[in-house]
Amino acid sequence: MQTQPLPGFRDFYPAEFAFRAHLFETWRRVCRRYGFEEFDGPPLEPLELYTAKSGEEIVGQLYNFEDKGGRSVSLRPELTPTVARMVAARAGGMKKPIRWFSIGQMFRYERQQRGRLREFFQLNCDLMGEPGPLGDAEVIALAIDLVRAFGLEADQVRVRLSDRRVLQALLRGAGLTAEQLPSAYAVIDKLERMKPEQVADIREDRDERFGPGVGARLLEVAALRGWPDVQAALAKVEGGAEAGAPFAEVLKALEAMGLAGFVDVDLTIVRGLAYYTGTVFELFDAGRSLRAIAGGGRYDELLKLLGGVDLPAVGFAIGDVVLGELLKERGLVPPAPAAIEVFVAGVTAEDQPHVLQLAHLLREAGLRVEYALRAENLGKQLKLADTRSARVAVVIGPDDRARGEVQLKDLAGKTQRAVALARVADDVKAMVADG
Amino acid sequence: MQTQPLPGFRDFYPAEFAFRAHLFETWRRVCRRYGFEEFDGPPLEPLELYTAKSGEEIVGQLYNFEDKGGRSVSLRPELTPTVARMVAARAGGMKKPIRWFSIGQMFRYERQQRGRLREFFQLNCDLMGEPGPLGDAEVIALAIDLVRAFGLEADQVRVRLSDRRVLQALLRGAGLTAEQLPSAYAVIDKLERMKPEQVADIREDRDERFGPGVGARLLEVAALRGWPDVQAALAKVEGGAEAGAPFAEVLKALEAMGLAGFVDVDLTIVRGLAYYTGTVFELFDAGRSLRAIAGGGRYDELLKLLGGVDLPAVGFAIGDVVLGELLKERGLVPPAPAAIEVFVAGVTAEDQPHVLQLAHLLREAGLRVEYALRAENLGKQLKLADTRSARVAVVIGPDDRARGEVQLKDLAGKTQRAVALARVADDVKAMVADG
């Protein structure tokens, strides 16, 4: 019999689910602090939603099929087309800026390799309707706080930040034509993964791609690090100061928020996708041993292209897989909570209805409670309480009932005391809260 | 441009998402009180997982297809086959009884009609490894508490409870053969939807289905209501007392838990599915104007059949759609929380870095905070605070800064007072907690 999930898919047993819930709950808490509201779309969408954005070549990576009504449909590989569709359907009635986040499962038919899954969860955050740099800063700060909330600090995680407008001004200043820019972005995006001789080819213009001397200047631009150097370079090119103004505002805002220590200005970050129009950023572990944790930027034309609504937007996505690996590597996984807090046990068979009544009373008080589902002696019941890591055992027997009492056992401290029935819920709650 | 989701699929805008989150969070809270632990499986599974349980005819209702590796796969129409698969993969290492719950989206290609969706969310609860009646009672109590937690009481929601063993003993006593039982279950399952002449056909045995007089006695059995009448009928048939013993234990346990008031013993509840072996139950709104809210029972053979692990089990599923309709009908939908609690405003342009710093400080304290993302005068900023339903505005200007203070505005009470910077977070928290 088949007991494994499909290749590239995960089963979340309670321990794995608890870790996933920790990620999602932390993400939710931080997003809400920024006034972001949660939404969700369907995991199955019309195929054209994805081909309209990424072209027919995306289909090779999709879980797409024809449904029983003859519609071409696909499991979602990403959320942005759904966001564009949903905003387009109601844009007129929504207050701007729109602050939305969503946590959902995405599906990509990737070639099978170690650590490559075919499903993953992704948090998407989008701020729509605000073109100014404070919008960018707000979203970058949110991305930083999303990892800080797990205990990752500036020595463990870095934001690599660039701006397409800055890069464009510097590349034009370096002698590239407007037509060469897409090709230049593609080169810069791949620089880190290139072999030295490939980099030399560009520097020497051996492939006559950018023109004599231009390739070398392109590499100089890509090598710029830190705002002072970028700013100095901008000062030397036409329109440079103007192109750099929003970026400077973003950096100033992050400084005011106390988050500048996380940020590296790094012009090699261009992001592969064609649709970014301003800031672009990626989050990495400081040692760069893992893939990017998150990535995003400003895409002021995309919603119009996809959904027909002309709204400037800035946003990012963060997945559960790389962040999860990093947290495990750094020992930042909290222990899963015990399944129950209280175990109710009876001394004799006649106590059973009282056990049920008491268990239900404690559940009504909000406590997590179990009891033996078959007749067992007290020793076995208390062993069961241990197995389930209960904090407290409540024991009821004929003598206790005669006195209107129960026995409360602290299963950690191994102490025991009698408590009046009317006080059980409050006393147990206090013990549980205590540790 | 396409702005609508696929037919039968839903978009969850923030208001709809908040209601869905209210359902899920309430379900989680109640399940945890019963010691149930959350898990999840993949939404896409091998097709054979479903055909093995339900036969090839299920395929007409599935979102099934061939993936790019040539595998026959399907979006999950239900969770039980996944549960069986996951338990089979690890059964040996898991403590019994296993108490599991899961909240997930299911997909069925249903014919399009009003109120019929093609996706829905479902809470599945399963107690595995315990054959005794206290297991049944535990699971039925959980189902009741899951609706009680939304404010639905015994005058609004009813559990219709039966037991296949009881029904079988009474039907055999009524003269049905073992071979006729499946046919009898099918008739009883449909009784409520039959026309009077169809019922008369059975009573008079016009279709010669059950034999002379047997059809009439079958209807008498199905008409039994309440434990005293069922118990009296059982006393008259061979093996009746024995067949009724577990059911009596279940009822006694629900009585001890204080939940008997929700329960109607009703032998017309058989549940369509062949695999139930003991108790069967459905939850309905008391007026029965809606479809069943939840349904389940004991299925001691199913895990063995599906996953190869011989574990007795009892469980149920509850969907988001019918329960959601009922809660809306009864006015039991809580208002969605405001997106933010605090709005930070600056008096002059020079205050902006201080606004950012303060906003971040308040977010660090766990508050939900926004501020204007572009330069606006104070009046406009406070209007924005109103639009977002903020409870408190924190205003900072040059004079305040000179004194190391900010102004706290209670936006509901329209009061204002100066507070030292060091106390802002605590004071705002107190105001927000205050309502």
Interface residues (C-beta under 8 A of the other chain):
Chain A: M1 Q2 T3 Q4 P5 L6 P7 F9 R10 D11 F12 Y13 P14 F17 A18 R20 A21 R29 R32 R33 Y34 G35 F36 E37 E38 F39 D40 G41 P42 P43 L44 E45 P46 E48 L49 G60 Y63 F65 E66 D67 K68 G69 R71 V73 L75 R85 M86 A88 A89 R90 K95 P97 R99 W100 Q105 F107 Y109 E119 E130 G132 L134 G135 A137 E138 A141 D145 K252 A253 E255 A256 M257 G258 L259 L306 G307 G308 A339 I340 Q352 P353 H354 L356 Q357 A359 H360 R363 G366 L367 R368 V369 E370 L373 R374 T387 R388
Chain B: M1 Q2 T3 Q4 P5 L6 P7 F9 R10 D11 F12 Y13 P14 F17 A18 R20 A21 R29 R32 R33 Y34 G35 E37 E38 F39 D40 G41 P42 P43 L44 E45 P46 E48 L49 G60 Y63 F65 E66 D67 K68 G69 R71 V73 L75 R85 M86 A88 A89 R90 K95 P97 R99 W100 Q105 F107 Y109 E119 E130 G132 L134 G135 A137 E138 A141 D145 K252 A253 E255 A256 M257 G258 L259 L306 G307 G308 A339 I340 Q352 P353 H354 L356 Q357 A359 H360 R363 G366 L367 R368 V369 E370 L373 R374 T387 R388
